[in-house]
Amino acid sequence: MKAESIVDVETFINANPFGKFQKRVLLMCFVIVLLDGFDTAAIGYIAPALLGEWHLAKPALAPVLSAALLGLAFGALLSGPMSDRIGRRVPIVAAVLLFGLTCFASAFATSVGQLTVLRFVTGVGLGAAMANAVTMADDFSPTQRRSTITSLMCCGFPLGAAVGGLLAAWLIPHAGWRSVLAVGGVIPILHGVLLMIAMPESVRFMVANGKPAPRIRAVLAQIGSGAAHAERFTLTESAPSTRFKGLSLVMSRLYVLGSLMLWTAAFMGLVVCYAAINWMPILLRDAGLSATSATLLSVLFPLGGVGAVVCGALMDRFNPNLVIAGCYGLAAISLLYIGQTVGNLALLVPAVLLAGVLLNTAQVSMNALAAAFYPTEGRGTGVACMLGIGRFGGIAGSLLVAELISRHFSFAGVFITVAVAAALACIAVLIKHIAGPQISSASHDVARTIDHRTQSSQV
């Protein structure tokens, strides 16, 4: 009697080169995150033009700046459990089309109220897209390179935010602020159509949920030839096992403290990120810079997130918690320095760039840290919860600066305040490191195997 052919998907992905198929998936996810960064930051770059055209006081912008962030939180929190239940592909495609359509509609808003509602719905799509793109990229990554690959993909967010600033600096004087939102809507719609055609389902999800063997074989065949005749699939992972899935796993005794610390770090980090992205152009203009100089200098802050590639490589080699905690701690020091250099442009440029590199590198790398922390059955929910709760930090950051401005805080005073948030993020990651469980993409000390009987027929 012929022995049953069994393939372990984790071993299969690790044994094969990171080839064209996985690179194509990574590229599609990278574009999603890049568009996410563009659309999220767009409102901050058009804010000065909104103030002038609609004759608004600065605090009146707070609801508009915060609306997308609130939507981002809800989108992530709702889509995470969904992706662990029905898969990653459908939520990704739906989310990209949603934020593309509503961002495009935002270009035709005629009041603060309309723009606020449209930005909220745009945010729902943005939050769902980002969370599931991170999970999808991680699901197709080899274990030994997981942090590097996920961090590379997540670099799309700060890059998209920086591209948005450069494009806004050119478009607004020539075509007005509405053109920025129109461009930010059309491109995601086109990419959403491409995703409908080319985006596969996560192979790890399919194995963990007992999907039909022919579907799994079809995906694995694009990675390597060794699974062509497999009749059953298993999934061995380094994350400790629990009997739970989804939110129950994320909040289980084994994971709850690490989850809380991930949420705290993400929250505090986004307090800083969105305070800077949304308000730095206005703060720099108030400090005496021209509108163009303020916009171009503000671009340096999110652009620093491309350093996450280096951080991801360090995370794959060393303890990822300590790498990220170090970035947050040094970012806090850099933010303090920004507040002291506003009168000297030669010092302000490297200070903003350094703070952006450190803070955005840490924040982007949090996605890889969370994805590696949870097993497949809870990865979508775990990443989404961290991103969703972290987005409330973005809301808090935008509202915080508005309040500080209304209380007449100086430029230095604003940056001292946000530096404290970066320091708290550093402390939270250190607590996660101390408390454990110590799970990293390079760890194989504790392994468990998912062994679901896959259905023999296609559904």
C-alpha beads as a LAMMPS data file, in Angstrom:
LAMMPS data file: protein, C-alpha beads

459 atoms
458 bonds

1 atom types
1 bond types

-500.0 500.0 xlo xhi
-500.0 500.0 ylo yhi
-500.0 500.0 zlo zhi

Masses

1 110.0

Atoms # bond

1 1 1 0.000 0.000 0.000
2 1 1 1.372 3.382 -1.007
3 1 1 2.322 5.649 1.898
4 1 1 0.446 8.941 2.202
5 1 1 2.500 11.904 0.996
6 1 1 2.643 14.653 3.664
7 1 1 4.210 18.107 3.270
8 1 1 4.901 20.496 6.119
9 1 1 4.215 23.953 4.691
10 1 1 6.541 25.781 7.106
11 1 1 9.432 23.514 6.139
12 1 1 8.498 23.764 2.460
13 1 1 8.548 27.591 2.447
14 1 1 11.824 27.669 4.383
15 1 1 13.507 25.148 2.065
16 1 1 12.662 26.934 -1.189
17 1 1 14.166 30.223 -2.418
18 1 1 12.123 33.387 -1.978
19 1 1 11.155 33.325 -5.636
20 1 1 9.160 35.296 -8.195
21 1 1 5.752 34.260 -6.854
22 1 1 6.466 35.368 -3.286
23 1 1 8.146 38.536 -4.520
24 1 1 5.022 39.316 -6.534
25 1 1 2.859 38.865 -3.434
26 1 1 5.274 41.059 -1.473
27 1 1 5.177 43.739 -4.170
28 1 1 1.366 43.795 -4.198
29 1 1 1.345 44.134 -0.416
30 1 1 4.059 46.805 -0.585
31 1 1 1.930 48.875 -2.977
32 1 1 -1.062 48.519 -0.630
33 1 1 0.960 49.855 2.284
34 1 1 2.502 52.610 0.132
35 1 1 -0.983 53.764 -0.907
36 1 1 -2.062 53.489 2.733
37 1 1 0.754 55.825 3.746
38 1 1 -0.026 58.242 0.905
39 1 1 -3.741 58.496 1.724
40 1 1 -3.216 58.609 5.498
41 1 1 -0.720 61.479 5.301
42 1 1 -2.480 63.372 2.482
43 1 1 -4.790 65.277 4.822
44 1 1 -1.832 66.657 6.775
45 1 1 -0.160 67.968 3.639
46 1 1 -3.320 69.663 2.351
47 1 1 -4.169 71.098 5.777
48 1 1 -2.556 74.539 5.198
49 1 1 -4.502 74.915 1.925
50 1 1 -7.741 73.911 3.680
51 1 1 -7.166 76.555 6.345
52 1 1 -6.895 79.234 3.690
53 1 1 -9.696 78.155 1.320
54 1 1 -12.305 77.399 3.970
55 1 1 -11.180 80.179 6.376
56 1 1 -10.733 77.815 9.326
57 1 1 -8.950 78.203 12.631
58 1 1 -6.287 75.543 13.252
59 1 1 -8.197 73.684 16.018
60 1 1 -11.127 73.277 13.586
61 1 1 -8.972 70.858 11.599
62 1 1 -8.741 68.397 14.498
63 1 1 -11.921 66.422 13.544
64 1 1 -10.791 66.121 9.911
65 1 1 -7.282 65.024 10.909
66 1 1 -8.639 62.521 13.409
67 1 1 -11.512 61.074 11.354
68 1 1 -9.354 58.832 9.164
69 1 1 -7.413 57.664 12.210
70 1 1 -10.629 56.650 13.957
71 1 1 -11.656 54.794 10.822
72 1 1 -8.222 53.159 10.647
73 1 1 -8.711 51.805 14.158
74 1 1 -12.148 50.382 13.444
75 1 1 -11.067 48.982 10.091
76 1 1 -8.138 47.117 11.622
77 1 1 -10.089 45.837 14.617
78 1 1 -12.952 44.556 12.456
79 1 1 -10.844 43.024 9.687
80 1 1 -8.379 41.109 11.877
81 1 1 -10.814 38.540 13.287
82 1 1 -12.417 38.352 9.834
83 1 1 -9.098 37.429 8.217
84 1 1 -8.552 34.637 10.751
85 1 1 -12.045 33.351 9.948
86 1 1 -12.504 33.699 6.172
87 1 1 -8.957 34.321 4.915
88 1 1 -6.711 37.239 4.017
89 1 1 -7.494 37.758 0.314
90 1 1 -11.130 38.946 0.356
91 1 1 -10.659 41.517 3.151
92 1 1 -7.577 42.921 1.370
93 1 1 -9.314 43.418 -1.981
94 1 1 -12.465 44.906 -0.407
95 1 1 -10.448 47.252 1.796
96 1 1 -8.306 48.634 -1.042
97 1 1 -11.340 49.329 -3.217
98 1 1 -13.145 50.971 -0.288
99 1 1 -10.412 53.428 0.596
100 1 1 -9.761 54.202 -3.069
101 1 1 -13.387 55.060 -3.800
102 1 1 -13.909 57.169 -0.670
103 1 1 -10.594 59.008 -1.001
104 1 1 -11.577 59.941 -4.548
105 1 1 -14.990 61.109 -3.307
106 1 1 -13.217 63.257 -0.683
107 1 1 -11.830 65.402 -3.480
108 1 1 -15.371 66.717 -4.046
109 1 1 -16.177 67.577 -0.412
110 1 1 -17.604 71.054 0.108
111 1 1 -17.549 71.310 3.905
112 1 1 -15.629 70.158 6.953
113 1 1 -18.522 67.856 7.868
114 1 1 -18.521 66.071 4.517
115 1 1 -14.766 65.723 4.491
116 1 1 -14.776 64.353 8.048
117 1 1 -17.314 61.612 7.195
118 1 1 -15.513 60.637 3.997
119 1 1 -12.152 60.542 5.757
120 1 1 -13.625 58.224 8.401
121 1 1 -14.857 55.739 5.786
122 1 1 -11.535 56.029 3.938
123 1 1 -9.829 55.195 7.217
124 1 1 -11.890 52.016 7.656
125 1 1 -10.534 50.765 4.349
126 1 1 -6.999 51.905 5.114
127 1 1 -6.961 50.142 8.482
128 1 1 -8.269 46.871 7.089
129 1 1 -5.868 46.944 4.135
130 1 1 -2.757 47.612 6.218
131 1 1 -3.469 44.938 8.824
132 1 1 -4.163 42.210 6.281
133 1 1 -1.273 43.171 4.010
134 1 1 1.128 42.715 6.947
135 1 1 -0.390 39.324 7.754
136 1 1 -0.315 38.190 4.117
137 1 1 3.340 39.153 3.643
138 1 1 4.301 37.352 6.842
139 1 1 2.366 34.225 5.859
140 1 1 4.417 33.839 2.665
141 1 1 7.807 34.628 4.243
142 1 1 10.448 32.053 5.226
143 1 1 10.929 31.943 8.975
144 1 1 14.579 32.984 8.964
145 1 1 13.855 36.153 6.923
146 1 1 10.393 37.010 8.216
147 1 1 11.245 40.261 9.996
148 1 1 13.374 41.548 7.105
149 1 1 10.695 40.841 4.503
150 1 1 7.784 42.161 6.570
151 1 1 9.723 45.306 7.487
152 1 1 10.650 45.838 3.833
153 1 1 6.984 45.657 2.887
154 1 1 5.992 48.014 5.706
155 1 1 8.503 50.600 4.477
156 1 1 5.849 51.374 1.913
157 1 1 3.919 53.355 4.534
158 1 1 6.524 56.049 5.313
159 1 1 7.603 56.064 1.675
160 1 1 3.996 56.638 0.628
161 1 1 3.650 59.429 3.177
162 1 1 6.843 61.050 1.862
163 1 1 5.742 60.700 -1.779
164 1 1 2.449 62.276 -0.773
165 1 1 4.314 65.274 0.593
166 1 1 6.427 65.696 -2.531
167 1 1 3.398 65.316 -4.775
168 1 1 1.360 67.711 -2.639
169 1 1 4.124 70.323 -2.779
170 1 1 3.887 70.226 -6.602
171 1 1 0.158 69.584 -7.121
172 1 1 -1.380 72.082 -4.693
173 1 1 0.112 75.220 -6.302
174 1 1 -0.799 73.941 -9.801
175 1 1 -4.100 72.069 -9.355
176 1 1 -5.307 72.716 -5.811
177 1 1 -5.621 70.474 -2.764
178 1 1 -8.453 68.404 -4.261
179 1 1 -6.090 66.970 -6.866
180 1 1 -4.057 65.272 -4.124
181 1 1 -7.122 63.356 -2.895
182 1 1 -8.202 62.517 -6.452
183 1 1 -4.823 60.934 -7.219
184 1 1 -4.923 59.156 -3.854
185 1 1 -8.230 57.568 -4.871
186 1 1 -7.714 56.579 -8.494
187 1 1 -4.518 54.589 -7.969
188 1 1 -5.941 52.323 -5.188
189 1 1 -9.000 51.588 -7.340
190 1 1 -6.744 50.396 -10.158
191 1 1 -4.631 48.369 -7.738
192 1 1 -7.755 46.808 -6.238
193 1 1 -8.711 45.471 -9.666
194 1 1 -5.225 43.978 -10.027
195 1 1 -5.530 42.335 -6.600
196 1 1 -8.816 40.704 -7.609
197 1 1 -6.977 39.035 -10.461
198 1 1 -3.556 38.208 -9.004
199 1 1 -3.646 38.056 -5.178
200 1 1 -3.614 34.438 -3.845
201 1 1 -5.006 33.244 -0.535
202 1 1 -2.537 32.722 2.330
203 1 1 -1.260 29.151 2.153
204 1 1 -0.656 29.060 5.906
205 1 1 -4.275 30.081 6.504
206 1 1 -5.536 27.380 4.158
207 1 1 -3.553 24.657 5.917
208 1 1 -4.489 25.895 9.410
209 1 1 -8.174 25.849 8.434
210 1 1 -8.255 22.541 6.543
211 1 1 -8.929 23.935 3.080
212 1 1 -8.965 21.568 0.053
213 1 1 -5.630 20.017 -0.848
214 1 1 -5.837 21.016 -4.551
215 1 1 -6.041 24.716 -3.560
216 1 1 -2.996 24.379 -1.318
217 1 1 -1.029 22.461 -3.946
218 1 1 -1.829 25.111 -6.563
219 1 1 -0.275 27.852 -4.410
220 1 1 2.729 25.795 -3.297
221 1 1 3.432 24.819 -6.912
222 1 1 4.270 28.474 -7.580
223 1 1 6.850 28.388 -4.753
224 1 1 8.487 25.035 -5.554
225 1 1 7.852 21.650 -7.135
226 1 1 8.178 19.454 -4.058
227 1 1 4.476 19.493 -3.132
228 1 1 3.041 18.460 -6.506
229 1 1 1.905 15.031 -5.286
230 1 1 1.202 15.816 -1.621
231 1 1 -2.060 14.422 -0.253
232 1 1 -1.970 16.042 3.182
233 1 1 -0.431 19.203 4.620
234 1 1 0.758 20.170 8.082
235 1 1 2.099 23.428 9.516
236 1 1 4.866 23.507 12.117
237 1 1 5.378 26.826 13.900
238 1 1 7.623 28.125 16.655
239 1 1 4.877 30.020 18.509
240 1 1 3.617 28.257 21.652
241 1 1 0.355 26.383 21.210
242 1 1 -3.004 27.252 22.742
243 1 1 -6.455 25.806 22.209
244 1 1 -7.778 29.230 21.157
245 1 1 -8.111 31.146 17.907
246 1 1 -8.521 34.797 17.007
247 1 1 -9.143 37.233 19.844
248 1 1 -9.346 34.427 22.408
249 1 1 -5.756 33.483 21.527
250 1 1 -4.532 37.101 21.599
251 1 1 -5.995 37.588 25.091
252 1 1 -5.096 34.128 26.410
253 1 1 -2.891 33.831 29.490
254 1 1 0.190 33.017 27.430
255 1 1 -0.123 36.079 25.182
256 1 1 -2.055 38.733 27.095
257 1 1 0.845 40.693 28.647
258 1 1 2.810 40.717 25.399
259 1 1 -0.344 41.859 23.586
260 1 1 -0.895 44.715 26.043
261 1 1 2.706 45.877 25.671
262 1 1 2.491 45.715 21.871
263 1 1 -0.658 47.839 22.036
264 1 1 0.985 50.346 24.384
265 1 1 4.101 50.715 22.235
266 1 1 2.083 51.053 19.031
267 1 1 -0.215 53.620 20.680
268 1 1 2.614 55.779 21.988
269 1 1 4.624 55.507 18.786
270 1 1 1.675 56.680 16.714
271 1 1 1.081 59.576 19.094
272 1 1 4.463 60.829 17.907
273 1 1 4.103 59.829 14.243
274 1 1 0.770 61.516 13.645
275 1 1 1.575 64.533 15.759
276 1 1 4.556 65.058 13.451
277 1 1 2.943 64.089 10.130
278 1 1 -0.252 66.087 10.642
279 1 1 1.111 69.151 12.417
280 1 1 4.770 69.567 11.484
281 1 1 4.041 71.553 8.287
282 1 1 1.919 74.002 10.282
283 1 1 4.347 74.175 13.219
284 1 1 7.299 74.849 10.915
285 1 1 5.410 77.580 9.074
286 1 1 4.552 79.214 12.395
287 1 1 8.244 78.985 13.277
288 1 1 9.097 81.155 10.259
289 1 1 9.688 78.746 7.348
290 1 1 8.029 79.240 3.966
291 1 1 5.132 76.961 2.998
292 1 1 7.263 75.013 0.491
293 1 1 10.221 74.655 2.873
294 1 1 7.929 73.519 5.686
295 1 1 6.328 70.859 3.470
296 1 1 9.621 69.574 2.063
297 1 1 11.247 69.461 5.507
298 1 1 8.220 67.615 6.915
299 1 1 8.677 64.966 4.219
300 1 1 11.988 63.987 5.830
301 1 1 10.225 62.691 8.936
302 1 1 8.133 59.880 7.390
303 1 1 10.813 59.172 4.777
304 1 1 13.065 57.982 7.594
305 1 1 10.914 54.866 7.904
306 1 1 12.798 53.229 5.040
307 1 1 15.422 52.395 7.680
308 1 1 13.097 49.615 8.812
309 1 1 14.774 47.291 6.299
310 1 1 17.984 47.471 8.330
311 1 1 16.004 47.115 11.538
312 1 1 14.249 44.016 10.177
313 1 1 17.596 42.410 9.349
314 1 1 18.809 43.153 12.876
315 1 1 15.603 41.670 14.279
316 1 1 16.224 38.433 12.375
317 1 1 19.734 38.265 13.832
318 1 1 19.320 39.636 17.357
319 1 1 16.513 39.945 19.898
320 1 1 13.833 41.967 18.064
321 1 1 12.438 43.497 21.255
322 1 1 15.764 45.081 22.185
323 1 1 16.349 46.366 18.643
324 1 1 12.986 48.185 18.566
325 1 1 13.261 49.439 22.151
326 1 1 16.639 50.981 21.300
327 1 1 15.136 52.793 18.303
328 1 1 12.309 54.223 20.411
329 1 1 14.711 55.379 23.120
330 1 1 17.042 57.142 20.683
331 1 1 14.016 58.651 18.898
332 1 1 12.928 60.281 22.162
333 1 1 16.333 61.974 22.458
334 1 1 16.187 63.137 18.823
335 1 1 12.721 64.651 19.287
336 1 1 13.986 66.670 22.220
337 1 1 16.757 67.989 19.978
338 1 1 14.315 69.079 17.241
339 1 1 12.649 71.417 19.694
340 1 1 15.963 73.169 20.304
341 1 1 16.965 73.680 16.646
342 1 1 14.012 75.483 15.055
343 1 1 16.013 78.701 14.579
344 1 1 18.813 76.932 12.689
345 1 1 17.768 75.228 9.439
346 1 1 21.178 73.570 9.011
347 1 1 20.668 71.734 12.310
348 1 1 16.923 71.236 11.922
349 1 1 17.203 69.185 8.696
350 1 1 19.429 66.405 10.113
351 1 1 17.502 66.464 13.413
352 1 1 14.168 65.858 11.676
353 1 1 15.687 63.163 9.450
354 1 1 17.325 61.347 12.380
355 1 1 14.151 61.441 14.480
356 1 1 12.190 60.191 11.494
357 1 1 14.600 57.334 10.849
358 1 1 14.527 56.164 14.464
359 1 1 10.843 56.633 15.238
360 1 1 9.416 55.401 11.953
361 1 1 11.861 52.491 11.845
362 1 1 10.667 51.385 15.265
363 1 1 7.004 51.910 14.394
364 1 1 7.171 50.092 11.064
365 1 1 9.129 47.232 12.636
366 1 1 6.364 46.745 15.212
367 1 1 4.376 45.053 12.441
368 1 1 7.046 42.387 12.033
369 1 1 7.332 42.019 15.817
370 1 1 3.593 41.389 16.188
371 1 1 3.380 39.070 13.172
372 1 1 6.182 36.886 14.546
373 1 1 4.725 36.923 18.058
374 1 1 1.437 35.175 17.197
375 1 1 0.744 31.791 15.540
376 1 1 -1.260 31.485 12.313
377 1 1 -4.608 30.993 14.076
378 1 1 -4.308 34.390 15.768
379 1 1 -1.853 36.306 13.580
380 1 1 -4.467 38.288 11.673
381 1 1 -6.278 39.298 14.860
382 1 1 -3.059 39.988 16.776
383 1 1 -1.564 42.262 14.115
384 1 1 -4.901 43.997 13.523
385 1 1 -5.534 44.623 17.222
386 1 1 -2.099 46.185 17.637
387 1 1 -2.608 48.374 14.582
388 1 1 -6.202 49.230 15.492
389 1 1 -5.489 50.189 19.081
390 1 1 -2.326 51.929 17.979
391 1 1 -4.396 54.125 15.655
392 1 1 -6.103 55.629 18.677
393 1 1 -2.633 56.875 19.511
394 1 1 -2.651 58.654 16.159
395 1 1 -5.941 60.300 17.102
396 1 1 -4.509 61.254 20.475
397 1 1 -1.396 62.688 18.817
398 1 1 -3.400 64.918 16.488
399 1 1 -5.681 66.123 19.284
400 1 1 -2.737 66.536 21.646
401 1 1 -0.925 68.992 19.405
402 1 1 -4.154 70.910 18.778
403 1 1 -4.576 71.245 22.542
404 1 1 -0.949 72.242 23.065
405 1 1 -1.268 74.926 20.389
406 1 1 -4.450 76.264 21.989
407 1 1 -2.542 76.479 25.281
408 1 1 0.242 78.416 23.518
409 1 1 2.970 75.810 23.968
410 1 1 6.212 76.751 22.278
411 1 1 7.731 74.722 19.416
412 1 1 10.175 73.225 21.927
413 1 1 7.375 72.474 24.394
414 1 1 5.419 70.506 21.796
415 1 1 8.410 68.301 20.985
416 1 1 9.290 67.710 24.632
417 1 1 5.761 66.394 25.127
418 1 1 5.857 64.000 22.179
419 1 1 9.336 62.804 23.210
420 1 1 7.781 61.466 26.431
421 1 1 5.456 59.281 24.329
422 1 1 8.445 57.789 22.482
423 1 1 10.116 56.997 25.806
424 1 1 6.971 55.206 27.035
425 1 1 6.944 53.089 23.854
426 1 1 10.539 52.063 24.602
427 1 1 9.568 50.995 28.126
428 1 1 6.592 48.945 26.874
429 1 1 8.737 46.920 24.448
430 1 1 11.288 46.272 27.191
431 1 1 8.517 44.944 29.456
432 1 1 7.371 42.628 26.656
433 1 1 10.946 41.379 26.344
434 1 1 11.280 40.716 30.064
435 1 1 7.862 39.100 30.454
436 1 1 8.003 36.813 27.394
437 1 1 7.168 34.417 25.929
438 1 1 10.294 34.952 23.866
439 1 1 9.012 34.451 20.329
440 1 1 10.990 35.659 17.341
441 1 1 11.148 34.742 13.712
442 1 1 14.436 32.946 14.317
443 1 1 13.213 30.870 17.271
444 1 1 12.542 27.163 16.863
445 1 1 12.898 26.151 20.481
446 1 1 9.172 25.556 20.987
447 1 1 7.451 24.012 18.003
448 1 1 3.954 22.694 17.455
449 1 1 2.287 21.230 14.417
450 1 1 -1.095 22.015 12.914
451 1 1 -2.286 18.822 11.271
452 1 1 -5.643 19.272 9.555
453 1 1 -6.999 16.704 7.153
454 1 1 -7.401 18.700 3.966
455 1 1 -10.452 18.069 1.847
456 1 1 -9.767 16.061 -1.270
457 1 1 -12.108 17.984 -3.547
458 1 1 -12.157 21.613 -4.638
459 1 1 -14.737 23.950 -3.084

Bonds

1 1 1 2
2 1 2 3
3 1 3 4
4 1 4 5
5 1 5 6
6 1 6 7
7 1 7 8
8 1 8 9
9 1 9 10
10 1 10 11
11 1 11 12
12 1 12 13
13 1 13 14
14 1 14 15
15 1 15 16
16 1 16 17
17 1 17 18
18 1 18 19
19 1 19 20
20 1 20 21
21 1 21 22
22 1 22 23
23 1 23 24
24 1 24 25
25 1 25 26
26 1 26 27
27 1 27 28
28 1 28 29
29 1 29 30
30 1 30 31
31 1 31 32
32 1 32 33
33 1 33 34
34 1 34 35
35 1 35 36
36 1 36 37
37 1 37 38
38 1 38 39
39 1 39 40
40 1 40 41
41 1 41 42
42 1 42 43
43 1 43 44
44 1 44 45
45 1 45 46
46 1 46 47
47 1 47 48
48 1 48 49
49 1 49 50
50 1 50 51
51 1 51 52
52 1 52 53
53 1 53 54
54 1 54 55
55 1 55 56
56 1 56 57
57 1 57 58
58 1 58 59
59 1 59 60
60 1 60 61
61 1 61 62
62 1 62 63
63 1 63 64
64 1 64 65
65 1 65 66
66 1 66 67
67 1 67 68
68 1 68 69
69 1 69 70
70 1 70 71
71 1 71 72
72 1 72 73
73 1 73 74
74 1 74 75
75 1 75 76
76 1 76 77
77 1 77 78
78 1 78 79
79 1 79 80
80 1 80 81
81 1 81 82
82 1 82 83
83 1 83 84
84 1 84 85
85 1 85 86
86 1 86 87
87 1 87 88
88 1 88 89
89 1 89 90
90 1 90 91
91 1 91 92
92 1 92 93
93 1 93 94
94 1 94 95
95 1 95 96
96 1 96 97
97 1 97 98
98 1 98 99
99 1 99 100
100 1 100 101
101 1 101 102
102 1 102 103
103 1 103 104
104 1 104 105
105 1 105 106
106 1 106 107
107 1 107 108
108 1 108 109
109 1 109 110
110 1 110 111
111 1 111 112
112 1 112 113
113 1 113 114
114 1 114 115
115 1 115 116
116 1 116 117
117 1 117 118
118 1 118 119
119 1 119 120
120 1 120 121
121 1 121 122
122 1 122 123
123 1 123 124
124 1 124 125
125 1 125 126
126 1 126 127
127 1 127 128
128 1 128 129
129 1 129 130
130 1 130 131
131 1 131 132
132 1 132 133
133 1 133 134
134 1 134 135
135 1 135 136
136 1 136 137
137 1 137 138
138 1 138 139
139 1 139 140
140 1 140 141
141 1 141 142
142 1 142 143
143 1 143 144
144 1 144 145
145 1 145 146
146 1 146 147
147 1 147 148
148 1 148 149
149 1 149 150
150 1 150 151
151 1 151 152
152 1 152 153
153 1 153 154
154 1 154 155
155 1 155 156
156 1 156 157
157 1 157 158
158 1 158 159
159 1 159 160
160 1 160 161
161 1 161 162
162 1 162 163
163 1 163 164
164 1 164 165
165 1 165 166
166 1 166 167
167 1 167 168
168 1 168 169
169 1 169 170
170 1 170 171
171 1 171 172
172 1 172 173
173 1 173 174
174 1 174 175
175 1 175 176
176 1 176 177
177 1 177 178
178 1 178 179
179 1 179 180
180 1 180 181
181 1 181 182
182 1 182 183
183 1 183 184
184 1 184 185
185 1 185 186
186 1 186 187
187 1 187 188
188 1 188 189
189 1 189 190
190 1 190 191
191 1 191 192
192 1 192 193
193 1 193 194
194 1 194 195
195 1 195 196
196 1 196 197
197 1 197 198
198 1 198 199
199 1 199 200
200 1 200 201
201 1 201 202
202 1 202 203
203 1 203 204
204 1 204 205
205 1 205 206
206 1 206 207
207 1 207 208
208 1 208 209
209 1 209 210
210 1 210 211
211 1 211 212
212 1 212 213
213 1 213 214
214 1 214 215
215 1 215 216
216 1 216 217
217 1 217 218
218 1 218 219
219 1 219 220
220 1 220 221
221 1 221 222
222 1 222 223
223 1 223 224
224 1 224 225
225 1 225 226
226 1 226 227
227 1 227 228
228 1 228 229
229 1 229 230
230 1 230 231
231 1 231 232
232 1 232 233
233 1 233 234
234 1 234 235
235 1 235 236
236 1 236 237
237 1 237 238
238 1 238 239
239 1 239 240
240 1 240 241
241 1 241 242
242 1 242 243
243 1 243 244
244 1 244 245
245 1 245 246
246 1 246 247
247 1 247 248
248 1 248 249
249 1 249 250
250 1 250 251
251 1 251 252
252 1 252 253
253 1 253 254
254 1 254 255
255 1 255 256
256 1 256 257
257 1 257 258
258 1 258 259
259 1 259 260
260 1 260 261
261 1 261 262
262 1 262 263
263 1 263 264
264 1 264 265
265 1 265 266
266 1 266 267
267 1 267 268
268 1 268 269
269 1 269 270
270 1 270 271
271 1 271 272
272 1 272 273
273 1 273 274
274 1 274 275
275 1 275 276
276 1 276 277
277 1 277 278
278 1 278 279
279 1 279 280
280 1 280 281
281 1 281 282
282 1 282 283
283 1 283 284
284 1 284 285
285 1 285 286
286 1 286 287
287 1 287 288
288 1 288 289
289 1 289 290
290 1 290 291
291 1 291 292
292 1 292 293
293 1 293 294
294 1 294 295
295 1 295 296
296 1 296 297
297 1 297 298
298 1 298 299
299 1 299 300
300 1 300 301
301 1 301 302
302 1 302 303
303 1 303 304
304 1 304 305
305 1 305 306
306 1 306 307
307 1 307 308
308 1 308 309
309 1 309 310
310 1 310 311
311 1 311 312
312 1 312 313
313 1 313 314
314 1 314 315
315 1 315 316
316 1 316 317
317 1 317 318
318 1 318 319
319 1 319 320
320 1 320 321
321 1 321 322
322 1 322 323
323 1 323 324
324 1 324 325
325 1 325 326
326 1 326 327
327 1 327 328
328 1 328 329
329 1 329 330
330 1 330 331
331 1 331 332
332 1 332 333
333 1 333 334
334 1 334 335
335 1 335 336
336 1 336 337
337 1 337 338
338 1 338 339
339 1 339 340
340 1 340 341
341 1 341 342
342 1 342 343
343 1 343 344
344 1 344 345
345 1 345 346
346 1 346 347
347 1 347 348
348 1 348 349
349 1 349 350
350 1 350 351
351 1 351 352
352 1 352 353
353 1 353 354
354 1 354 355
355 1 355 356
356 1 356 357
357 1 357 358
358 1 358 359
359 1 359 360
360 1 360 361
361 1 361 362
362 1 362 363
363 1 363 364
364 1 364 365
365 1 365 366
366 1 366 367
367 1 367 368
368 1 368 369
369 1 369 370
370 1 370 371
371 1 371 372
372 1 372 373
373 1 373 374
374 1 374 375
375 1 375 376
376 1 376 377
377 1 377 378
378 1 378 379
379 1 379 380
380 1 380 381
381 1 381 382
382 1 382 383
383 1 383 384
384 1 384 385
385 1 385 386
386 1 386 387
387 1 387 388
388 1 388 389
389 1 389 390
390 1 390 391
391 1 391 392
392 1 392 393
393 1 393 394
394 1 394 395
395 1 395 396
396 1 396 397
397 1 397 398
398 1 398 399
399 1 399 400
400 1 400 401
401 1 401 402
402 1 402 403
403 1 403 404
404 1 404 405
405 1 405 406
406 1 406 407
407 1 407 408
408 1 408 409
409 1 409 410
410 1 410 411
411 1 411 412
412 1 412 413
413 1 413 414
414 1 414 415
415 1 415 416
416 1 416 417
417 1 417 418
418 1 418 419
419 1 419 420
420 1 420 421
421 1 421 422
422 1 422 423
423 1 423 424
424 1 424 425
425 1 425 426
426 1 426 427
427 1 427 428
428 1 428 429
429 1 429 430
430 1 430 431
431 1 431 432
432 1 432 433
433 1 433 434
434 1 434 435
435 1 435 436
436 1 436 437
437 1 437 438
438 1 438 439
439 1 439 440
440 1 440 441
441 1 441 442
442 1 442 443
443 1 443 444
444 1 444 445
445 1 445 446
446 1 446 447
447 1 447 448
448 1 448 449
449 1 449 450
450 1 450 451
451 1 451 452
452 1 452 453
453 1 453 454
454 1 454 455
455 1 455 456
456 1 456 457
457 1 457 458
458 1 458 459
